[in-house]
Structures are given as C-alpha cells and as structure tokens.
Amino acid sequence: MINKENLICNRGYGTIMYGHNNHFIVDQLSNNDNQLIFKTHFSKYLLLKYNITLKEYYNICVKGDVNYVQKCKCFYCDKLVKFISFFKGYNNYCCIVHGGLGNKNPSKIFPTEFKISKENLICKRGFGEIVRYDDRYSIDQIAVNDGIKVSDSNQTTYYKKNYGITVQEYYNICVKGNINYTQKCFRPECNNLVKIRHMSEGYRKYCGYSCQGIHIHEGKPLSIEHRAKISKSVYNTFIKTSTMGYNLKYKHGVFTSIKCNSIHYRSSYELKALELLVENPNVKWIKYESIRIPYVYEYKRRYIPDFLVEQYDNNNLIIEVKPKYRINEPINLLKFEAGIEYAKLNNMNYVVWTEEDLFK
C-alpha cells in the first residue's frame, strides 16, 4: 500500500494544474503526464489510488508536506484554520473577529505574543452606550471590523465563543469601562449585587421584588405578613400567568365569531372593540395583530396595530386600542404617525379607539 509520507509532486510544484477549460485536474503525483481526472471524481480518485484527501493532495503539491497545517494569521491566537478548496487554499483567519484584528500591525498595538484576554478587551466605538443596528441586532463594539452585527437571540453564544465573556461583562466593557464592574441594590440597607436586565436597559435597580417593595414604601419596615402578601401578589401576577403569556390584572380570553378566527384578546378594551366590530353589518372580516409597521424610536422598531378590519364598502380600517392616559406618550405618538402613513400608502384609514369610543 502507498505510504502518504513518500508521495511527491512530479510536476508543477507550488500550484494545482488544470486541463481542458478547468474541467479536469492533472494528477501531479503520477508519472503519466497525460493523467487527467474529472473534477467531480477527483476526491474519490485520490482516496482509491493514494488513500489521501483533497487537503493532503493540496499540501503535497503546493506546500510540499502532506502533514502541513496553517495557523490563524491574526497574530493573537494559535488556532488552526480550515482548508477551503484547491482554488482558495487555506483560510487566513480562524473567525471573522480575528480577521478584523489581523488587518492591524500587532507590534504597534499590542506587545509581542499578545493573547486576547478579558482584561485586555476594549470598546473601540460608541463608548458609554450600546450601539444598536435596529430592534433585533446590535453592533459588536469590541471587534475592529465596523460591520459585525449580533442578533439579540444569539448574544450569549457569540460573545462566549469569540471573547470568552458573558453579556454582562460585554456591557461592563462598552458602557462602564471596566469588565469587573459591579452594582449594588438601590436600597441603601441591602448589599446584594444586582444583575443586568438587558444590554439596552442596563442593570436592574433592585436585587429582588422584596427590596423593591420595601424601598417604594420610603424605607418603612414591613411586617412579615405584609412581605408575604407582596410575594403572593408577585406570584399570582407573574408566575401563574407565564404559561399563557397574559397578565391576570387585565381581562383576557378567547373571542370567536364568523367574522374572525379565534382571537386571544388581552384586555377588556380589546374585547369591547371586537364586540362592536362584529355587531357592525359593514364589517366583513377582522384580523388581529396581522401587520408590521416599521418606525424609529431610539432605533428601528416594528409597530403591530391591534386590528385590521376589512369592510364591504372597501373602506378598510387599521384600529389601535389604547387607554386615554397613554395617548400622549412619545413612543405612542410615533406609532400613530407611522400607522397613519402606512394607511395612506395602502388606501386605508387609521383610527385610535380609547375608552371614550368603546364605552359610549
């Protein structure tokens, strides 16, 4: 059986030789000058004749060593890079982050034989805040490359894989300037550390609901019975309803009619709106939260109106149900403006219903 170590390139050393418009590859290990193999069969040919892979063939003919391996060229790690193909050869970098770092001269930025560690990571843009691309992506502020977007759903895995840090440590680097930053509970008597809520929101104010309830009552000591009531109300409000996704302090349920599919309404206002629409003889069909309207509030977001109503007279409506006291909130004003613009572009009308419209 042929030994891999004894195989040598008999022609064209340093490159891969092709023939017949690059549809065939020349066998550079064979003594026969006219040994042409079809590209799609070459991998199987090498395995049967020489018991080697495409990567090992490339190493023999281009690198001169069947056991050749290539390390990342970013100068900061010793990871091996992957073999891509005959045409491209080996990848230059082990990952996209190190690809950005590799564009810089390491001798001018870091000391010799520098290894990336948590303490050496720095924020290269937007220091003091988290830079977002839109409502679903944020920008990697540690990487040299400006164009790296990180999905909110993949943050934990991305930062752990590329930098070996948690989302909270990333927030500390980019916003606080110190990876080891910690923050205590806002209640003066409590020394517990709080955790980060979300990168866009920062640290929590209190370590738990008990401290929050005590501090809201201006530091007055609460009895054991009062604390038990707070814990019970928190449980009833947030834990019991987590399976359905609805809060018990609002009326919720399922509404069914011949003018709509089963709709899970989340407030008494939405239920009343559905009842009024079904009673209207001009209403043909009702859709619940069926459209997405882009708008900008600090960053790109998506606004989802409550109802899309199709009518027999083709005067279709987009309806938003909102309590009157929330009408003038800045974010809601932007939503209403985006809804009106969207309705105009699609030959519809946009209306906002408050309790005054619903319970006349």
C-alpha positions as CSV (number, residue, x, y, z in Angstrom):
1,M,0.0,0.0,0.0
2,I,1.3,3.5,-0.9
3,N,2.7,5.5,2.1
4,K,1.5,9.1,2.3
5,E,4.9,10.3,3.5
6,N,6.6,9.0,0.4
7,L,4.3,10.8,-2.1
8,I,6.0,13.7,-4.0
9,C,4.8,16.2,-6.6
10,N,6.3,15.2,-10.0
11,R,5.3,18.4,-11.9
12,G,4.0,21.9,-11.3
13,Y,5.2,22.2,-7.7
14,G,3.6,25.1,-5.9
15,T,0.3,25.1,-7.8
16,I,-2.6,22.9,-8.9
17,M,-2.6,22.1,-12.6
18,Y,-5.8,22.0,-14.6
19,G,-6.7,20.9,-18.1
20,H,-9.5,21.3,-20.7
21,N,-11.0,24.6,-19.5
22,N,-10.5,23.7,-15.8
23,H,-13.0,20.9,-16.0
24,F,-10.2,18.3,-15.4
25,I,-7.3,18.2,-12.9
26,V,-3.8,16.9,-13.7
27,D,-2.6,14.1,-11.4
28,Q,0.7,15.7,-10.3
29,L,1.7,12.6,-8.2
30,S,1.5,10.2,-11.2
31,N,4.4,9.6,-13.6
32,N,2.0,9.8,-16.5
33,D,2.0,13.3,-17.9
34,N,-1.5,12.9,-19.5
35,Q,-3.3,11.6,-16.4
36,L,-6.4,13.9,-16.3
37,I,-9.2,13.3,-13.8
38,F,-12.7,14.9,-14.0
39,K,-13.0,17.5,-11.1
40,T,-16.1,15.9,-9.6
41,H,-14.4,12.5,-9.4
42,F,-11.0,13.7,-8.2
43,S,-11.7,13.2,-4.5
44,K,-12.8,9.6,-4.9
45,Y,-9.8,9.0,-7.3
46,L,-7.3,10.2,-4.7
47,L,-8.9,8.1,-2.0
48,L,-8.8,4.9,-4.1
49,K,-5.4,5.3,-5.6
50,Y,-3.3,7.1,-2.9
51,N,-5.6,6.9,0.2
52,I,-5.3,10.7,0.7
53,T,-7.8,13.5,0.9
54,L,-8.0,16.7,-1.2
55,K,-6.4,18.7,1.6
56,E,-3.4,16.2,1.8
57,Y,-3.1,16.4,-2.0
58,Y,-3.0,20.2,-1.9
59,N,-0.4,20.0,0.9
60,I,1.9,17.8,-1.2
61,C,1.6,19.7,-4.4
62,V,1.5,23.3,-3.1
63,K,3.1,23.2,0.4
64,G,5.5,20.3,-0.1
65,D,4.4,18.5,3.1
66,V,1.5,16.1,3.5
67,N,1.1,17.0,7.2
68,Y,1.2,20.8,6.7
69,V,-1.1,22.8,9.0
70,Q,-1.8,26.6,8.9
71,K,-2.4,28.8,11.9
72,C,-4.5,31.9,12.2
73,K,-2.8,35.0,10.8
74,C,-4.2,37.4,13.3
75,F,-1.0,37.0,15.5
76,Y,-3.2,36.7,18.6
77,C,-4.1,33.1,18.7
78,D,-2.6,29.7,17.7
79,K,-5.8,28.2,16.3
80,L,-5.6,26.2,13.1
81,V,-7.6,27.5,10.1
82,K,-9.7,25.4,7.8
83,F,-8.9,24.2,4.3
84,I,-11.4,25.7,1.8
85,S,-10.7,24.4,-1.7
86,F,-8.0,23.9,-4.4
87,F,-8.7,27.4,-5.8
88,K,-8.7,29.3,-2.5
89,G,-6.4,27.1,-0.4
90,Y,-6.5,27.7,3.4
91,N,-8.5,30.4,5.2
92,N,-6.4,33.2,6.6
93,Y,-8.2,33.6,9.9
94,C,-9.9,31.3,12.4
95,C,-13.0,33.6,12.7
96,I,-14.4,37.0,11.4
97,V,-13.4,38.8,14.6
98,H,-9.7,37.8,14.3
99,G,-10.0,38.7,10.6
100,G,-10.6,42.3,11.6
101,L,-7.8,42.2,14.1
102,G,-5.4,40.8,11.6
103,N,-5.6,43.9,9.4
104,K,-3.7,45.8,12.1
105,N,0.1,45.7,12.8
106,P,0.3,43.9,16.1
107,S,3.7,45.5,17.0
108,K,2.1,48.9,17.0
109,I,-1.0,48.0,19.1
110,F,-0.1,45.1,21.4
111,P,3.1,43.7,22.9
112,T,4.7,40.7,21.3
113,E,3.0,37.3,21.6
114,F,-0.1,39.0,23.0
115,K,-3.1,36.8,23.8
116,I,-6.6,38.1,23.9
117,S,-7.9,38.0,27.5
118,K,-10.8,39.6,29.2
119,E,-8.8,42.3,30.9
120,N,-7.3,43.4,27.5
121,L,-10.6,43.8,25.7
122,I,-11.6,47.4,25.0
123,C,-14.5,49.2,23.4
124,K,-13.5,50.6,20.0
125,R,-16.6,52.6,19.2
126,G,-19.6,54.1,21.0
127,F,-18.0,54.0,24.5
128,G,-20.6,54.8,27.2
129,E,-23.6,53.2,25.3
130,I,-24.7,50.1,23.5
131,V,-24.7,50.8,19.7
132,R,-27.7,49.1,18.0
133,Y,-28.3,48.5,14.3
134,D,-32.1,48.0,14.7
135,D,-34.5,46.4,17.1
136,R,-33.1,42.9,16.5
137,Y,-29.4,43.5,16.1
138,S,-26.6,45.3,17.9
139,I,-23.1,46.2,16.7
140,D,-20.0,44.4,18.1
141,Q,-18.2,47.3,19.6
142,I,-15.1,45.3,20.6
143,A,-14.2,44.0,17.1
144,V,-12.1,46.2,14.8
145,N,-14.4,45.5,11.9
146,D,-17.3,48.0,11.9
147,G,-19.8,45.8,10.1
148,I,-20.3,43.0,12.6
149,K,-24.0,42.7,13.6
150,V,-25.0,40.4,16.5
151,S,-28.5,39.1,16.9
152,D,-30.2,39.6,20.3
153,S,-31.1,35.9,20.4
154,N,-27.5,34.9,19.8
155,Q,-25.7,37.3,22.0
156,T,-24.7,34.9,24.8
157,T,-23.3,32.3,22.4
158,Y,-21.5,34.9,20.2
159,Y,-19.6,36.7,23.0
160,K,-18.8,33.5,24.8
161,K,-17.4,31.9,21.6
162,N,-15.3,34.9,20.3
163,Y,-14.2,36.6,23.5
164,G,-14.9,34.2,26.3
165,I,-17.1,36.7,28.2
166,T,-20.7,37.0,29.2
167,V,-23.3,39.6,28.0
168,Q,-22.9,41.4,31.4
169,E,-19.1,41.6,31.0
170,Y,-19.6,42.9,27.5
171,Y,-21.9,45.6,28.8
172,N,-19.3,46.5,31.5
173,I,-16.6,46.9,28.9
174,C,-18.6,49.1,26.5
175,V,-20.7,51.1,29.0
176,K,-18.8,51.1,32.3
177,G,-15.3,50.8,31.0
178,N,-14.4,48.1,33.5
179,I,-15.1,44.4,32.9
180,N,-15.1,43.8,36.7
181,Y,-17.7,46.5,37.4
182,T,-20.4,45.5,39.9
183,Q,-23.5,47.4,41.1
184,K,-25.3,47.0,44.4
185,C,-29.0,47.1,45.1
186,F,-30.6,50.6,45.1
187,R,-32.0,50.1,48.6
188,P,-29.4,51.5,51.0
189,E,-29.7,48.8,53.6
190,C,-29.1,46.0,51.1
191,N,-25.6,45.0,49.9
192,N,-26.6,42.4,47.4
193,L,-25.3,42.7,43.8
194,V,-27.8,43.2,41.0
195,K,-27.7,41.6,37.6
196,I,-28.0,43.1,34.1
197,R,-31.6,43.1,32.8
198,H,-30.8,43.6,29.1
199,M,-28.0,45.3,27.2
200,S,-30.2,48.2,26.1
201,E,-31.6,48.7,29.6
202,G,-28.5,48.1,31.8
203,Y,-28.5,46.9,35.4
204,R,-31.6,46.2,37.4
205,K,-32.4,48.7,40.1
206,Y,-33.2,46.2,42.9
207,C,-31.9,42.7,43.7
208,G,-35.5,41.4,44.1
209,Y,-39.1,42.3,44.5
210,S,-38.9,42.3,48.3
211,C,-36.3,45.1,48.3
212,Q,-38.3,47.0,45.6
213,G,-41.4,46.8,47.7
214,I,-39.7,48.0,50.9
215,H,-37.9,50.9,49.2
216,I,-41.1,52.0,47.5
217,H,-42.6,52.4,51.0
218,E,-39.9,55.0,51.7
219,G,-37.8,52.6,53.8
220,K,-40.6,51.9,56.4
221,P,-40.1,48.4,57.9
222,L,-42.8,46.0,56.7
223,S,-44.2,43.2,58.8
224,I,-43.8,39.6,57.9
225,E,-47.5,39.4,56.9
226,H,-47.0,42.4,54.5
227,R,-44.0,40.8,52.9
228,A,-45.9,37.6,52.5
229,K,-48.7,39.5,50.7
230,I,-46.2,41.1,48.4
231,S,-44.7,37.7,47.5
232,K,-48.1,36.2,46.9
233,S,-49.2,39.1,44.6
234,V,-46.0,38.8,42.6
235,Y,-46.5,35.1,42.2
236,N,-50.1,35.5,41.1
237,T,-49.3,38.3,38.7
238,F,-46.1,36.9,37.0
239,I,-45.7,33.2,37.7
240,K,-49.2,31.8,37.3
241,T,-49.8,33.6,34.0
242,S,-46.4,32.8,32.4
243,T,-47.8,29.7,30.7
244,M,-50.4,31.7,28.8
245,G,-48.4,34.9,28.4
246,Y,-51.1,37.1,29.8
247,N,-51.2,39.2,32.9
248,L,-54.0,38.5,35.3
249,K,-54.6,42.1,36.2
250,Y,-56.1,42.5,32.6
251,K,-59.1,40.7,31.4
252,H,-58.1,38.1,28.8
253,G,-59.7,35.1,26.9
254,V,-60.7,33.8,23.5
255,F,-63.2,35.5,21.2
256,T,-64.8,33.6,18.4
257,S,-67.0,34.8,15.6
258,I,-68.0,34.1,12.0
259,K,-66.2,37.4,11.1
260,C,-62.8,36.3,12.5
261,N,-60.7,33.3,13.6
262,S,-60.3,32.6,17.3
263,I,-58.7,35.7,18.8
264,H,-56.8,35.8,22.2
265,Y,-57.7,39.2,23.5
266,R,-55.6,40.7,26.2
267,S,-57.8,43.4,27.8
268,S,-61.4,44.4,28.3
269,Y,-60.9,47.2,25.8
270,E,-59.9,44.7,23.1
271,L,-62.9,42.5,23.9
272,K,-65.3,45.5,23.7
273,A,-63.7,46.6,20.3
274,L,-64.3,43.0,19.0
275,E,-67.9,43.1,20.1
276,L,-68.6,46.4,18.4
277,L,-66.9,45.3,15.1
278,V,-68.9,42.1,15.0
279,E,-72.1,44.0,15.5
280,N,-71.3,46.3,12.6
281,P,-73.0,44.9,9.5
282,N,-70.5,46.7,7.2
283,V,-67.6,44.7,8.7
284,K,-66.6,41.7,6.5
285,W,-63.5,40.3,8.3
286,I,-61.3,41.0,11.3
287,K,-57.6,40.2,11.7
288,Y,-55.8,40.6,15.0
289,E,-52.2,41.9,15.1
290,S,-51.6,40.8,11.5
291,I,-49.4,43.7,10.1
292,R,-46.0,45.1,11.0
293,I,-45.2,48.8,10.5
294,P,-41.6,50.0,10.8
295,Y,-40.8,53.1,12.8
296,V,-37.9,54.7,14.7
297,Y,-37.8,55.3,18.4
298,E,-34.1,55.5,19.5
299,Y,-33.5,52.7,16.9
300,K,-35.5,50.8,14.3
301,R,-38.6,49.1,15.7
302,R,-41.8,47.4,14.5
303,Y,-45.3,48.5,15.4
304,I,-48.1,46.0,15.5
305,P,-51.6,47.6,15.5
306,D,-54.4,45.7,17.2
307,F,-56.9,45.1,14.4
308,L,-57.1,45.1,10.6
309,V,-60.7,45.4,9.5
310,E,-62.0,44.6,6.0
311,Q,-65.3,46.2,5.2
312,Y,-67.9,45.6,2.4
313,D,-67.6,49.3,1.2
314,N,-63.8,48.8,0.8
315,N,-63.1,51.4,3.4
316,N,-60.7,49.2,5.3
317,L,-59.5,50.2,8.8
318,I,-56.4,49.9,10.9
319,I,-57.6,50.1,14.6
320,E,-55.4,50.7,17.6
321,V,-57.0,50.3,21.1
322,K,-55.3,52.4,23.8
323,P,-56.3,53.9,27.1
324,K,-56.7,57.6,27.0
325,Y,-54.0,58.3,29.6
326,R,-51.4,56.7,27.3
327,I,-52.3,58.6,24.1
328,N,-49.7,61.4,24.5
329,E,-46.7,59.1,25.4
330,P,-43.8,59.9,22.9
331,I,-43.4,56.3,21.7
332,N,-47.2,56.0,21.1
333,L,-47.3,59.3,19.1
334,L,-44.6,57.9,16.8
335,K,-46.5,54.7,16.4
336,F,-49.7,56.6,15.5
337,E,-47.7,58.7,13.0
338,A,-46.3,55.6,11.4
339,G,-49.8,53.9,11.3
340,I,-51.3,57.0,9.6
341,E,-48.6,57.0,6.9
342,Y,-48.9,53.2,6.4
343,A,-52.7,53.5,6.0
344,K,-52.4,56.3,3.4
345,L,-50.0,54.3,1.3
346,N,-52.3,51.3,1.3
347,N,-55.6,53.2,0.8
348,M,-56.9,52.6,4.3
349,N,-57.9,54.6,7.3
350,Y,-56.1,54.6,10.7
351,V,-58.1,55.2,13.9
352,V,-57.3,55.1,17.6
353,W,-60.1,53.9,20.0
354,T,-60.0,54.9,23.7
355,E,-62.5,54.1,26.4
356,E,-64.5,57.1,25.3
357,D,-65.1,55.5,21.9
358,L,-65.7,52.0,23.3
359,F,-68.0,52.7,26.2
360,K,-70.2,55.5,25.0
